[in-house]
Amino acid sequence: MKKREFLAMGGAVPLMLAGCGGSSSGSAPVRLVNASVGYSHLGYMVESTQITAADVAYGAAGPFQNVQAGAVGVTLTVSNGSGANSAATTAQTRTINKDTRYSLVAYGYADLLKFVLLTESTTTPDAGKANVNVLNTSVDIGAVDIYLSATKDLSVSTQLVSGLPAVQQSAFAPMLAGSYYVTVTGNKDLTDIRFQSPAPVVLTALQVMTIILTPGASGTLANAILLTQGTAGTSTYLPNTTARLRVVNSTASQPTAVAGLLSSTTIAQQTNYAVVSTGAPPAVTVSGATVTPFMYATTTTGGVTTTSTTPSAAVMSAGGDYTLLVYLDGSNAPVAQLIQDNNTAPVLAQGVKFRLVNLAVNAQSLQLSMSVNSINVASLIPYATASDYTELSTPQSVNSLVEVLNGPDVIATHGDHVLVLGNIFTDFVLSVDPTTGIAKDFFRAASGN
């Protein structure tokens, strides 16, 4: 099974796909909506005929084009830069009924492209109201709640949908015409904000709108596309303008503070993720002195990620998840290092991802390893270093044994741990007891905390 190919169920209505059967005579209007974060521009063809005259940009919708009714092969295409198009997906057969209006929504990452053919609603909203629903195209952001509110404060708001799973759409709900902020949160957690529109969205009377959610850079945060239905329908892209940041403090009892995230403390600890502005991370102080955060930049070419060995300014990009590591170097000088987290869903439907971060400040010579059910997931990780992510295809029902090792010696154990579908676990080792050899560590699922 390919990455993110599974379909979450429950808490939503089935996708309004083009149905089976139908007449093969006549035609139907179809438009392409590019909701794929992996492709800046897309087109499509039916059988061997290119339907789109020009590629559709990410976040946009193309014009309606008449497509022959009947069971037809649909293939998404991408320009190869020379004016020609090549297939971005294999052809999938869809049944198009004449005189029915459709939106062909493309979604997914590069080389993992999928699409759904949505039948547009023909139900007229009540007078003075708009009909709104949500399509969640992201396995990465998981089940989410969506709110509409007059202000950014959710204490007075209308919950449009609760627990909307990945690759599902909600039923249409009537809303009074007006201006509303659109807010997406983790399921049943108002503090876990995944997206909030920077300005109110205007709903007009008799309008029919679908809010399409797409994953941010880290997978956990969301972007939104506002798709209005009808022959004159439009598409408005609302990118996420925030990032998420958590702090892990391992400074050997030196008072440490991170503005807005960690009050001054001498205790080694980890904070939950918080939504923050992009750009430089918050101010860091250790023992009253300012510590300037840095990071090692990463680049990805041809699917291979390379990390620079030269420190650079710490910068957080929109849609990203980050961890700020505050620790002591070999000279006991405080250091603040920003690392980027990858909270995209595992490749396999039953997959679980693991990472080890070695911040054992009082045992800096140790190179630590980690295993899950005796399967190695991280090897010989030096101090102040994070391992790569390793995915295991262990089913979610298995109670698993996670161990952190110093050579052959087990220094931390997490037994009978249920590896929940799609989780990304990181173990932060903060110190090692010199007498017992037991580590102080935090073993946490990444998404949402």
One Martini backbone bead per residue (centre of mass of N, CA, C, O) as a GRO file, in nm:
protein
  449
    1MET     BB    1   0.096   0.036   0.022
    2LYS     BB    2   0.071   0.353  -0.009
    3LYS     BB    3   0.095   0.656   0.083
    4ARG     BB    4  -0.192   0.763   0.219
    5GLU     BB    5  -0.423   0.532   0.115
    6PHE     BB    6  -0.601   0.546   0.341
    7LEU     BB    7  -0.943   0.536   0.488
    8ALA     BB    8  -1.116   0.712   0.688
    9MET     BB    9  -1.370   0.651   0.936
   10GLY     BB   10  -1.609   0.833   1.048
   11GLY     BB   11  -1.779   1.137   1.122
   12ALA     BB   12  -1.893   1.116   0.821
   13VAL     BB   13  -1.957   1.153   0.498
   14PRO     BB   14  -1.959   1.049   0.207
   15LEU     BB   15  -1.834   1.092  -0.076
   16MET     BB   16  -1.938   1.285  -0.364
   17LEU     BB   17  -1.941   1.075  -0.593
   18ALA     BB   18  -1.946   0.955  -0.882
   19GLY     BB   19  -2.158   0.744  -1.004
   20CYS     BB   20  -2.304   0.481  -1.117
   21GLY     BB   21  -2.373   0.479  -1.426
   22GLY     BB   22  -2.553   0.625  -1.661
   23SER     BB   23  -2.520   0.830  -1.923
   24SER     BB   24  -2.340   0.844  -2.248
   25SER     BB   25  -2.503   1.085  -2.315
   26GLY     BB   26  -2.364   1.370  -2.340
   27SER     BB   27  -2.284   1.614  -2.077
   28ALA     BB   28  -2.046   1.765  -1.834
   29PRO     BB   29  -1.941   1.980  -1.591
   30VAL     BB   30  -1.582   2.030  -1.531
   31ARG     BB   31  -1.348   2.090  -1.263
   32LEU     BB   32  -1.030   2.181  -1.146
   33VAL     BB   33  -0.878   2.112  -0.823
   34ASN     BB   34  -0.580   2.226  -0.660
   35ALA     BB   35  -0.489   2.029  -0.353
   36SER     BB   36  -0.176   1.983  -0.414
   37VAL     BB   37   0.131   2.011  -0.246
   38GLY     BB   38   0.311   1.860  -0.488
   39TYR     BB   39   0.165   2.068  -0.705
   40SER     BB   40   0.166   2.373  -0.865
   41HIS     BB   41   0.064   2.215  -1.135
   42LEU     BB   42  -0.244   2.113  -1.311
   43GLY     BB   43  -0.406   1.861  -1.502
   44TYR     BB   44  -0.643   1.700  -1.742
   45MET     BB   45  -0.768   1.384  -1.869
   46VAL     BB   46  -0.982   1.217  -2.109
   47GLU     BB   47  -0.842   0.970  -2.186
   48SER     BB   48  -0.674   1.131  -2.469
   49THR     BB   49  -0.794   1.411  -2.367
   50GLN     BB   50  -0.723   1.733  -2.316
   51ILE     BB   51  -0.898   1.958  -2.112
   52THR     BB   52  -0.686   2.147  -2.022
   53ALA     BB   53  -0.540   2.444  -2.142
   54ALA     BB   54  -0.441   2.500  -1.841
   55ASP     BB   55  -0.286   2.500  -1.566
   56VAL     BB   56  -0.347   2.450  -1.219
   57ALA     BB   57  -0.305   2.602  -0.939
   58TYR     BB   58  -0.243   2.598  -0.629
   59GLY     BB   59  -0.569   2.670  -0.491
   60ALA     BB   60  -0.716   2.635  -0.760
   61ALA     BB   61  -0.964   2.683  -1.023
   62GLY     BB   62  -1.094   2.586  -1.299
   63PRO     BB   63  -1.277   2.573  -1.557
   64PHE     BB   64  -1.547   2.474  -1.702
   65GLN     BB   65  -1.584   2.154  -1.873
   66ASN     BB   66  -1.692   1.958  -2.115
   67VAL     BB   67  -1.786   1.614  -2.057
   68GLN     BB   68  -1.824   1.312  -2.139
   69ALA     BB   69  -2.044   1.087  -2.076
   70GLY     BB   70  -1.969   0.829  -1.856
   71ALA     BB   71  -1.726   0.587  -1.863
   72VAL     BB   72  -1.411   0.726  -1.766
   73GLY     BB   73  -1.078   0.818  -1.810
   74VAL     BB   74  -0.877   0.965  -1.551
   75THR     BB   75  -0.597   1.207  -1.578
   76LEU     BB   76  -0.341   1.348  -1.434
   77THR     BB   77  -0.142   1.641  -1.511
   78VAL     BB   78   0.198   1.755  -1.601
   79SER     BB   79   0.418   1.973  -1.679
   80ASN     BB   80   0.749   1.946  -1.851
   81GLY     BB   81   0.829   2.254  -1.975
   82SER     BB   82   0.753   2.208  -2.312
   83GLY     BB   83   0.417   2.205  -2.332
   84ALA     BB   84   0.378   1.935  -2.222
   85ASN     BB   85   0.224   1.629  -2.097
   86SER     BB   86   0.214   1.427  -1.805
   87ALA     BB   87   0.153   1.171  -1.605
   88ALA     BB   88   0.056   1.167  -1.246
   89THR     BB   89  -0.151   0.936  -1.308
   90THR     BB   90  -0.343   0.688  -1.326
   91ALA     BB   91  -0.607   0.574  -1.465
   92GLN     BB   92  -0.948   0.647  -1.369
   93THR     BB   93  -1.264   0.538  -1.332
   94ARG     BB   94  -1.547   0.746  -1.417
   95THR     BB   95  -1.884   0.847  -1.363
   96ILE     BB   96  -2.066   1.058  -1.588
   97ASN     BB   97  -2.335   1.269  -1.568
   98LYS     BB   98  -2.554   1.431  -1.723
   99ASP     BB   99  -2.607   1.757  -1.608
  100THR     BB  100  -2.366   1.737  -1.401
  101ARG     BB  101  -2.180   1.885  -1.148
  102TYR     BB  102  -1.813   1.908  -1.116
  103SER     BB  103  -1.533   1.836  -0.887
  104LEU     BB  104  -1.186   1.792  -0.939
  105VAL     BB  105  -0.993   1.674  -0.666
  106ALA     BB  106  -0.665   1.731  -0.602
  107TYR     BB  107  -0.430   1.529  -0.401
  108GLY     BB  108  -0.123   1.540  -0.245
  109TYR     BB  109   0.183   1.430  -0.305
  110ALA     BB  110   0.452   1.366  -0.455
  111ASP     BB  111   0.382   1.064  -0.615
  112LEU     BB  112   0.076   1.082  -0.438
  113LEU     BB  113  -0.162   1.110  -0.631
  114LYS     BB  114  -0.504   1.221  -0.608
  115PHE     BB  115  -0.873   1.180  -0.646
  116VAL     BB  116  -1.192   1.354  -0.648
  117LEU     BB  117  -1.536   1.329  -0.755
  118LEU     BB  118  -1.754   1.591  -0.713
  119THR     BB  119  -2.078   1.651  -0.642
  120GLU     BB  120  -2.257   1.915  -0.673
  121SER     BB  121  -2.473   2.104  -0.517
  122THR     BB  122  -2.848   2.158  -0.567
  123THR     BB  123  -2.910   2.292  -0.299
  124THR     BB  124  -3.094   2.547  -0.181
  125PRO     BB  125  -3.068   2.778   0.028
  126ASP     BB  126  -3.186   2.951   0.256
  127ALA     BB  127  -3.290   3.237   0.337
  128GLY     BB  128  -2.997   3.410   0.438
  129LYS     BB  129  -2.818   3.157   0.352
  130ALA     BB  130  -2.551   2.918   0.381
  131ASN     BB  131  -2.374   2.643   0.249
  132VAL     BB  132  -2.152   2.426   0.447
  133ASN     BB  133  -1.845   2.245   0.397
  134VAL     BB  134  -1.597   1.971   0.447
  135LEU     BB  135  -1.268   1.882   0.311
  136ASN     BB  136  -1.040   1.624   0.407
  137THR     BB  137  -0.715   1.555   0.251
  138SER     BB  138  -0.562   1.480   0.536
  139VAL     BB  139  -0.388   1.243   0.713
  140ASP     BB  140  -0.192   1.418   0.891
  141ILE     BB  141  -0.420   1.585   1.066
  142GLY     BB  142  -0.656   1.427   1.101
  143ALA     BB  143  -0.887   1.471   1.327
  144VAL     BB  144  -1.127   1.745   1.308
  145ASP     BB  145  -1.230   2.071   1.393
  146ILE     BB  146  -1.488   2.314   1.288
  147TYR     BB  147  -1.508   2.675   1.291
  148LEU     BB  148  -1.738   2.955   1.333
  149SER     BB  149  -1.655   3.312   1.381
  150ALA     BB  150  -1.656   3.654   1.451
  151THR     BB  151  -1.400   3.575   1.603
  152LYS     BB  152  -1.106   3.429   1.730
  153ASP     BB  153  -1.292   3.354   1.950
  154LEU     BB  154  -1.429   3.031   2.060
  155SER     BB  155  -1.647   3.087   2.286
  156VAL     BB  156  -1.802   3.210   2.025
  157SER     BB  157  -1.937   2.946   1.829
  158THR     BB  158  -1.955   2.735   1.537
  159GLN     BB  159  -1.986   2.398   1.485
  160LEU     BB  160  -1.954   2.242   1.184
  161VAL     BB  161  -1.745   2.006   1.279
  162SER     BB  162  -1.671   1.672   1.415
  163GLY     BB  163  -1.424   1.455   1.357
  164LEU     BB  164  -1.282   1.485   1.080
  165PRO     BB  165  -1.152   1.284   0.871
  166ALA     BB  166  -0.968   1.156   0.646
  167VAL     BB  167  -1.092   1.166   0.342
  168GLN     BB  168  -1.345   1.362   0.413
  169GLN     BB  169  -1.684   1.474   0.434
  170SER     BB  170  -1.923   1.686   0.516
  171ALA     BB  171  -2.206   1.806   0.579
  172PHE     BB  172  -2.425   2.032   0.515
  173ALA     BB  173  -2.450   2.368   0.657
  174PRO     BB  174  -2.627   2.622   0.787
  175MET     BB  175  -2.562   2.981   0.740
  176LEU     BB  176  -2.548   3.286   0.813
  177ALA     BB  177  -2.496   3.557   0.674
  178GLY     BB  178  -2.143   3.657   0.680
  179SER     BB  179  -1.863   3.697   0.903
  180TYR     BB  180  -1.590   3.451   0.930
  181TYR     BB  181  -1.394   3.256   1.111
  182VAL     BB  182  -1.165   2.997   1.037
  183THR     BB  183  -1.135   2.698   1.244
  184VAL     BB  184  -0.882   2.453   1.324
  185THR     BB  185  -0.888   2.158   1.525
  186GLY     BB  186  -0.839   1.939   1.729
  187ASN     BB  187  -1.000   1.692   1.863
  188LYS     BB  188  -1.138   1.826   2.144
  189ASP     BB  189  -0.925   2.097   2.105
  190LEU     BB  190  -0.906   2.440   2.130
  191THR     BB  191  -0.579   2.468   2.164
  192ASP     BB  192  -0.544   2.298   1.881
  193ILE     BB  193  -0.432   2.487   1.634
  194ARG     BB  194  -0.420   2.444   1.270
  195PHE     BB  195  -0.628   2.683   1.182
  196GLN     BB  196  -0.656   3.042   1.085
  197SER     BB  197  -0.798   3.291   0.957
  198PRO     BB  198  -0.674   3.616   0.909
  199ALA     BB  199  -0.972   3.664   0.806
  200PRO     BB  200  -1.274   3.708   0.732
  201VAL     BB  201  -1.534   3.518   0.594
  202VAL     BB  202  -1.760   3.555   0.331
  203LEU     BB  203  -2.107   3.497   0.351
  204THR     BB  204  -2.357   3.449   0.123
  205ALA     BB  205  -2.650   3.439   0.011
  206LEU     BB  206  -2.694   3.120  -0.142
  207GLN     BB  207  -2.435   2.994  -0.079
  208VAL     BB  208  -2.185   2.741  -0.182
  209MET     BB  209  -1.943   2.582   0.040
  210THR     BB  210  -1.605   2.447   0.032
  211ILE     BB  211  -1.375   2.333   0.271
  212ILE     BB  212  -1.037   2.277   0.199
  213LEU     BB  213  -0.801   2.057   0.335
  214THR     BB  214  -0.447   2.096   0.378
  215PRO     BB  215  -0.124   2.032   0.427
  216GLY     BB  216   0.141   2.119   0.579
  217ALA     BB  217   0.474   2.081   0.603
  218SER     BB  218   0.437   1.881   0.867
  219GLY     BB  219   0.105   1.797   0.850
  220THR     BB  220  -0.054   1.924   1.102
  221LEU     BB  221  -0.105   2.156   0.961
  222ALA     BB  222  -0.323   2.385   0.781
  223ASN     BB  223  -0.492   2.448   0.490
  224ALA     BB  224  -0.709   2.656   0.272
  225ILE     BB  225  -0.999   2.610   0.052
  226LEU     BB  226  -1.235   2.819  -0.108
  227LEU     BB  227  -1.526   2.664  -0.251
  228THR     BB  228  -1.741   2.770  -0.485
  229GLN     BB  229  -2.037   2.704  -0.625
  230GLY     BB  230  -2.096   2.685  -0.953
  231THR     BB  231  -2.044   2.831  -1.260
  232ALA     BB  232  -1.919   3.093  -1.078
  233GLY     BB  233  -1.714   2.963  -0.920
  234THR     BB  234  -1.461   2.984  -0.665
  235SER     BB  235  -1.108   3.022  -0.553
  236THR     BB  236  -0.953   3.034  -0.219
  237TYR     BB  237  -0.637   3.079  -0.080
  238LEU     BB  238  -0.534   2.976   0.267
  239PRO     BB  239  -0.257   3.007   0.418
  240ASN     BB  240  -0.051   2.926   0.653
  241THR     BB  241   0.110   3.161   0.904
  242THR     BB  242   0.217   2.931   1.091
  243ALA     BB  243   0.363   2.762   1.369
  244ARG     BB  244   0.525   2.502   1.562
  245LEU     BB  245   0.632   2.485   1.918
  246ARG     BB  246   0.882   2.327   2.119
  247VAL     BB  247   1.039   2.247   2.439
  248VAL     BB  248   1.372   2.130   2.541
  249ASN     BB  249   1.515   2.093   2.867
  250SER     BB  250   1.896   2.057   2.922
  251THR     BB  251   2.074   2.249   3.184
  252ALA     BB  252   2.161   2.155   3.465
  253SER     BB  253   1.986   2.366   3.662
  254GLN     BB  254   1.956   2.602   3.481
  255PRO     BB  255   1.795   2.881   3.430
  256THR     BB  256   1.510   2.856   3.205
  257ALA     BB  257   1.382   3.050   2.917
  258VAL     BB  258   1.080   3.090   2.703
  259ALA     BB  259   0.900   3.292   2.539
  260GLY     BB  260   0.567   3.176   2.596
  261LEU     BB  261   0.667   2.857   2.688
  262LEU     BB  262   0.898   2.903   2.931
  263SER     BB  263   0.944   2.924   3.241
  264SER     BB  264   1.152   2.968   3.477
  265THR     BB  265   1.379   2.681   3.504
  266THR     BB  266   1.554   2.379   3.651
  267ILE     BB  267   1.384   2.177   3.491
  268ALA     BB  268   1.365   1.905   3.314
  269GLN     BB  269   1.180   1.954   3.001
  270GLN     BB  270   0.858   1.946   2.824
  271THR     BB  271   0.664   2.086   2.587
  272ASN     BB  272   0.414   2.173   2.415
  273TYR     BB  273   0.272   2.265   2.153
  274ALA     BB  274   0.278   2.589   1.983
  275VAL     BB  275   0.149   2.859   1.839
  276VAL     BB  276   0.344   3.053   1.607
  277SER     BB  277   0.536   3.261   1.467
  278THR     BB  278   0.724   3.329   1.223
  279GLY     BB  279   1.064   3.285   1.216
  280ALA     BB  280   1.194   3.362   1.486
  281PRO     BB  281   1.236   3.254   1.778
  282PRO     BB  282   1.210   3.284   2.085
  283ALA     BB  283   1.340   3.395   2.360
  284VAL     BB  284   1.652   3.300   2.527
  285THR     BB  285   1.731   3.202   2.870
  286VAL     BB  286   2.038   3.149   3.071
  287SER     BB  287   2.107   3.269   3.362
  288GLY     BB  288   2.007   3.560   3.220
  289ALA     BB  289   2.114   3.485   2.940
  290THR     BB  290   2.136   3.523   2.611
  291VAL     BB  291   2.022   3.288   2.354
  292THR     BB  292   2.097   3.210   2.027
  293PRO     BB  293   1.942   3.059   1.789
  294PHE     BB  294   1.992   2.764   1.589
  295MET     BB  295   2.058   2.588   1.268
  296TYR     BB  296   2.039   2.310   1.044
  297ALA     BB  297   2.013   2.297   0.731
  298THR     BB  298   1.780   2.162   0.490
  299THR     BB  299   1.785   1.945   0.197
  300THR     BB  300   1.589   1.837  -0.098
  301THR     BB  301   1.702   1.583  -0.340
  302GLY     BB  302   1.553   1.330  -0.484
  303GLY     BB  303   1.456   1.242  -0.176
  304VAL     BB  304   1.721   1.365  -0.043
  305THR     BB  305   1.837   1.444   0.279
  306THR     BB  306   2.034   1.731   0.377
  307THR     BB  307   2.266   1.830   0.631
  308SER     BB  308   2.412   2.080   0.760
  309THR     BB  309   2.732   2.177   0.930
  310THR     BB  310   2.630   2.478   0.930
  311PRO     BB  311   2.534   2.722   1.104
  312SER     BB  312   2.220   2.899   1.135
  313ALA     BB  313   1.960   3.073   1.132
  314ALA     BB  314   1.663   3.066   1.302
  315VAL     BB  315   1.383   2.944   1.101
  316MET     BB  316   1.033   2.962   1.065
  317SER     BB  317   0.791   2.807   0.880
  318ALA     BB  318   0.510   2.775   0.734
  319GLY     BB  319   0.362   2.475   0.865
  320GLY     BB  320   0.568   2.408   1.083
  321ASP     BB  321   0.757   2.186   1.291
  322TYR     BB  322   0.919   2.241   1.618
  323THR     BB  323   1.232   2.208   1.811
  324LEU     BB  324   1.370   2.342   2.113
  325LEU     BB  325   1.701   2.300   2.210
  326VAL     BB  326   1.818   2.311   2.552
  327TYR     BB  327   2.171   2.318   2.625
  328LEU     BB  328   2.497   2.183   2.682
  329ASP     BB  329   2.807   2.194   2.612
  330GLY     BB  330   3.135   2.085   2.661
  331SER     BB  331   3.164   2.383   2.829
  332ASN     BB  332   2.880   2.461   2.961
  333ALA     BB  333   2.734   2.604   2.735
  334PRO     BB  334   2.466   2.747   2.616
  335VAL     BB  335   2.210   2.604   2.395
  336ALA     BB  336   2.007   2.680   2.089
  337GLN     BB  337   1.826   2.438   1.900
  338LEU     BB  338   1.675   2.403   1.587
  339ILE     BB  339   1.428   2.163   1.487
  340GLN     BB  340   1.274   1.967   1.250
  341ASP     BB  341   0.958   1.829   1.216
  342ASN     BB  342   0.800   1.508   1.110
  343ASN     BB  343   0.431   1.484   1.096
  344THR     BB  344   0.391   1.286   0.892
  345ALA     BB  345   0.261   1.022   0.781
  346PRO     BB  346   0.297   0.719   0.741
  347VAL     BB  347   0.330   0.511   0.479
  348LEU     BB  348   0.170   0.309   0.631
  349ALA     BB  349  -0.125   0.233   0.770
  350GLN     BB  350   0.041   0.065   1.021
  351GLY     BB  351   0.237   0.282   1.083
  352VAL     BB  352   0.539   0.380   1.278
  353LYS     BB  353   0.727   0.646   1.419
  354PHE     BB  354   1.084   0.713   1.501
  355ARG     BB  355   1.279   0.902   1.758
  356LEU     BB  356   1.606   1.014   1.871
  357VAL     BB  357   1.717   1.226   2.151
  358ASN     BB  358   2.037   1.344   2.263
  359LEU     BB  359   2.041   1.510   2.610
  360ALA     BB  360   2.278   1.396   2.797
  361VAL     BB  361   2.439   1.624   2.982
  362ASN     BB  362   2.600   1.412   3.195
  363ALA     BB  363   2.664   1.216   2.910
  364GLN     BB  364   2.825   1.318   2.632
  365SER     BB  365   2.977   1.040   2.536
  366LEU     BB  366   2.723   0.912   2.457
  367GLN     BB  367   2.577   0.653   2.248
  368LEU     BB  368   2.252   0.610   2.144
  369SER     BB  369   1.977   0.377   2.146
  370MET     BB  370   1.686   0.215   1.973
  371SER     BB  371   1.402  -0.005   2.044
  372VAL     BB  372   1.138  -0.221   1.893
  373ASN     BB  373   1.095  -0.527   1.959
  374SER     BB  374   1.417  -0.554   1.888
  375ILE     BB  375   1.407  -0.317   1.683
  376ASN     BB  376   1.597  -0.107   1.520
  377VAL     BB  377   1.570   0.279   1.513
  378ALA     BB  378   1.852   0.362   1.664
  379SER     BB  379   2.211   0.456   1.619
  380LEU     BB  380   2.450   0.608   1.770
  381ILE     BB  381   2.364   0.883   1.923
  382PRO     BB  382   2.476   1.171   1.978
  383TYR     BB  383   2.514   1.440   2.131
  384ALA     BB  384   2.294   1.673   2.020
  385THR     BB  385   2.110   1.452   1.860
  386ALA     BB  386   1.908   1.348   1.588
  387SER     BB  387   1.744   1.119   1.450
  388ASP     BB  388   1.603   0.958   1.229
  389TYR     BB  389   1.329   0.841   1.087
  390THR     BB  390   1.150   0.538   1.181
  391GLU     BB  391   0.966   0.278   1.026
  392LEU     BB  392   0.702   0.069   1.143
  393SER     BB  393   0.463  -0.212   1.074
  394THR     BB  394   0.313  -0.214   1.337
  395PRO     BB  395   0.042  -0.287   1.471
  396GLN     BB  396  -0.180  -0.118   1.683
  397SER     BB  397  -0.249  -0.382   1.876
  398VAL     BB  398   0.037  -0.382   1.980
  399ASN     BB  399   0.227  -0.450   2.255
  400SER     BB  400   0.514  -0.258   2.326
  401LEU     BB  401   0.879  -0.247   2.338
  402VAL     BB  402   1.070   0.025   2.457
  403GLU     BB  403   1.426   0.096   2.409
  404VAL     BB  404   1.708   0.236   2.570
  405LEU     BB  405   2.062   0.248   2.476
  406ASN     BB  406   2.393   0.163   2.618
  407GLY     BB  407   2.464  -0.035   2.423
  408PRO     BB  408   2.363  -0.320   2.602
  409ASP     BB  409   2.223  -0.116   2.790
  410VAL     BB  410   1.933  -0.056   2.959
  411ILE     BB  411   1.800   0.287   3.041
  412ALA     BB  412   1.507   0.258   2.901
  413THR     BB  413   1.147   0.186   2.955
  414HIS     BB  414   0.852   0.102   2.738
  415GLY     BB  415   0.584  -0.076   2.824
  416ASP     BB  416   0.294  -0.164   2.686
  417HIS     BB  417   0.280  -0.005   2.406
  418VAL     BB  418   0.052   0.144   2.206
  419LEU     BB  419   0.066   0.160   1.854
  420VAL     BB  420  -0.071   0.406   1.713
  421LEU     BB  421  -0.204   0.492   1.440
  422GLY     BB  422   0.021   0.729   1.292
  423ASN     BB  423   0.239   0.771   1.489
  424ILE     BB  424   0.499   0.994   1.640
  425PHE     BB  425   0.788   0.902   1.809
  426THR     BB  426   0.973   1.063   2.082
  427ASP     BB  427   1.293   1.038   2.244
  428PHE     BB  428   1.406   1.217   2.532
  429VAL     BB  429   1.731   1.242   2.655
  430LEU     BB  430   1.852   1.420   2.959
  431SER     BB  431   1.972   1.181   3.144
  432VAL     BB  432   2.219   0.995   3.354
  433ASP     BB  433   2.259   0.791   3.605
  434PRO     BB  434   2.568   0.722   3.752
  435THR     BB  435   2.470   0.472   3.930
  436THR     BB  436   2.231   0.317   3.753
  437GLY     BB  437   2.194   0.412   3.434
  438ILE     BB  438   1.934   0.575   3.432
  439ALA     BB  439   1.706   0.743   3.243
  440LYS     BB  440   1.595   1.060   3.161
  441ASP     BB  441   1.272   1.067   2.993
  442PHE     BB  442   1.076   1.131   2.687
  443PHE     BB  443   0.774   0.965   2.567
  444ARG     BB  444   0.623   1.090   2.264
  445ALA     BB  445   0.372   1.198   2.088
  446ALA     BB  446   0.365   1.445   1.848
  447SER     BB  447   0.077   1.493   1.790
  448GLY     BB  448  -0.033   1.782   1.967
  449ASN     BB  449   0.252   1.764   2.188
   0.00000   0.00000   0.00000
